[in-house]
Amino acid sequence: MNRLTLMKMRKLRDFLRDDVRRRTDFTQTDQTLGVEMPPVQKPLAQGERLLPLPEWRGFVHPRGALDELIGNRRSVRKYLDEPLTAAELSFLLWATQGVRQQTPARVLRNVPSAGNRHSTETYLALTRAAVAAEGTVAFSPGLYRYAPLEHALVCLGCPDKLAERVTHAALEQPFAGTAPVVFFWACLPYRTEWRYAEASHKVIAIDQGHICQNLYLAAGAIGCGTCAIAAYHQQAADALFGLDGQDEFIVYLAPLGRTR
Ligand SMILES: Cc1cc2nc3c(=O)[nH]c(=O)nc-3n(C[C@H](O)[C@H](O)[C@H](O)COP(=O)(O)O)c2cc1C
C-alpha cells in the first residue's frame, strides 16, 4: 500500500474507533434538548394497511441444538425451487426484528441494539408467493415492509420484473433474484442520532450484523439458507422500496430460500 493510500485508509479506519464519543457533545443531542423521541417503527402512510402475519408457534418447528445450528451456519447461494410458508416468514421476521417485550416506556426486541434505538426497518422482496398452511397464497409476490409492533406486513406493491430488479439491486449477483424472499435492511439514522448524535453510525452498522446473524441461525433451523450481501447498488436498492436515500436507505440484504 503506498503512503497516500495508507493515509486515506487510516482516516477511514476512524469509523471503526470510538474516539467520536469523546468528541460528541451529549449535552446537545436532540434527546437531551427534549425533542420528542422518533417513532420506533415507520408509521403507516396513507393507503397502507397491516396484513397480520400468522402464528408460527405450532406451525413451524425449528430444529437443531444451538451448537449444531452455529456449527453448521454457512452462506447459502443456491435455493430449492419451492415457496416458503407464511408461518416460516413469520418466524424469520420474529427472529430478526420481533418484539420481545413492550411497555409504555420501551419496546425490546429479539436482537440487541445500541441504546435500544433500533434504527432498522425490514423490507422484503417476495419473488414467490408465501403460502398458507392449506397451500393457498397468504402473501402474493411483491414488496413489503415489516411492522414489528403489530407483527404484520405492509404491502408496498409489486413492480414488473421483480426478480430482475432484485438482482440489479444486488449489484447483479445472480443468486439474489433466484431466492423466494430477499430481506433488505434499511436504516433510519435519526432514531439513533436522536440519542448519540455523531457517535451513532458505527453502532447502527453493528446492530444490522446482529439481525443478519439471527437470520442465518433461524434459517438453518427451518431447512433454509441465506447469504449476507453488503455489495449492492445503493440507488437501485433504495429506489426499489421508494426510500429517499438520505434519511432512510438500504444498508444490508440477504436472499433466503429452502435448502432441504
Ligand atoms: C458483511 C458481509 C458482507 C457480505 N457480502 C457478500 C456479498 O455481497 N456477496 C456474497 O456472495 N457474499 C457476501 N457475504 C458472505 C461472505 O462471502 C461469507 O460469509 C464468507 O465467504 C464466509 O462464508 P460462510 O458465511 O459460508 O462462512 C458477506 C458477508 C458479510 C458478513
PDBQT file of the ligand as one rigid body, heavy atoms in Angstrom, charges set to zero:
ROOT
HETATM    1  C1  LIG A 301     -20.786  -8.023   5.888  1.00  0.00    +0.000 C 
HETATM    2  C2  LIG A 301     -20.847  -9.144   4.892  1.00  0.00    +0.000 A 
HETATM    3  C3  LIG A 301     -20.989  -8.850   3.558  1.00  0.00    +0.000 A 
HETATM    4  C4  LIG A 301     -21.081  -9.879   2.613  1.00  0.00    +0.000 A 
HETATM    5  N1  LIG A 301     -21.350  -9.561   1.298  1.00  0.00    +0.000 NA
HETATM    6  C5  LIG A 301     -21.474 -10.559   0.410  1.00  0.00    +0.000 A 
HETATM    7  C6  LIG A 301     -21.842 -10.273  -0.929  1.00  0.00    +0.000 A 
HETATM    8  O1  LIG A 301     -22.051  -9.127  -1.321  1.00  0.00    +0.000 OA
HETATM    9  N2  LIG A 301     -21.945 -11.315  -1.797  1.00  0.00    +0.000 N 
HETATM   10  C7  LIG A 301     -21.759 -12.618  -1.409  1.00  0.00    +0.000 A 
HETATM   11  O2  LIG A 301     -21.899 -13.520  -2.238  1.00  0.00    +0.000 OA
HETATM   12  N3  LIG A 301     -21.431 -12.920  -0.132  1.00  0.00    +0.000 NA
HETATM   13  C8  LIG A 301     -21.298 -11.934   0.783  1.00  0.00    +0.000 A 
HETATM   14  N4  LIG A 301     -21.022 -12.230   2.095  1.00  0.00    +0.000 N 
HETATM   15  C9  LIG A 301     -20.859 -13.642   2.508  1.00  0.00    +0.000 C 
HETATM   16  C10 LIG A 301     -19.378 -13.968   2.715  1.00  0.00    +0.000 C 
HETATM   17  O3  LIG A 301     -18.759 -14.087   1.465  1.00  0.00    +0.000 OA
HETATM   18  C11 LIG A 301     -19.264 -15.251   3.528  1.00  0.00    +0.000 C 
HETATM   19  O4  LIG A 301     -19.758 -15.026   4.834  1.00  0.00    +0.000 OA
HETATM   20  C12 LIG A 301     -17.828 -15.735   3.593  1.00  0.00    +0.000 C 
HETATM   21  O5  LIG A 301     -17.359 -16.125   2.339  1.00  0.00    +0.000 OA
HETATM   22  C13 LIG A 301     -17.653 -16.893   4.553  1.00  0.00    +0.000 C 
HETATM   23  O6  LIG A 301     -18.510 -17.960   4.171  1.00  0.00    +0.000 OA
HETATM   24  P1  LIG A 301     -19.559 -18.552   5.209  1.00  0.00    +0.000 P 
HETATM   25  O7  LIG A 301     -20.553 -17.463   5.556  1.00  0.00    +0.000 OA
HETATM   26  O8  LIG A 301     -20.230 -19.697   4.483  1.00  0.00    +0.000 OA
HETATM   27  O9  LIG A 301     -18.804 -18.971   6.423  1.00  0.00    +0.000 OA
HETATM   28  C14 LIG A 301     -20.951 -11.219   3.036  1.00  0.00    +0.000 A 
HETATM   29  C15 LIG A 301     -20.783 -11.497   4.394  1.00  0.00    +0.000 A 
HETATM   30  C16 LIG A 301     -20.769 -10.485   5.313  1.00  0.00    +0.000 A 
HETATM   31  C17 LIG A 301     -20.661 -10.832   6.779  1.00  0.00    +0.000 C 
ENDROOT
TORSDOF 0
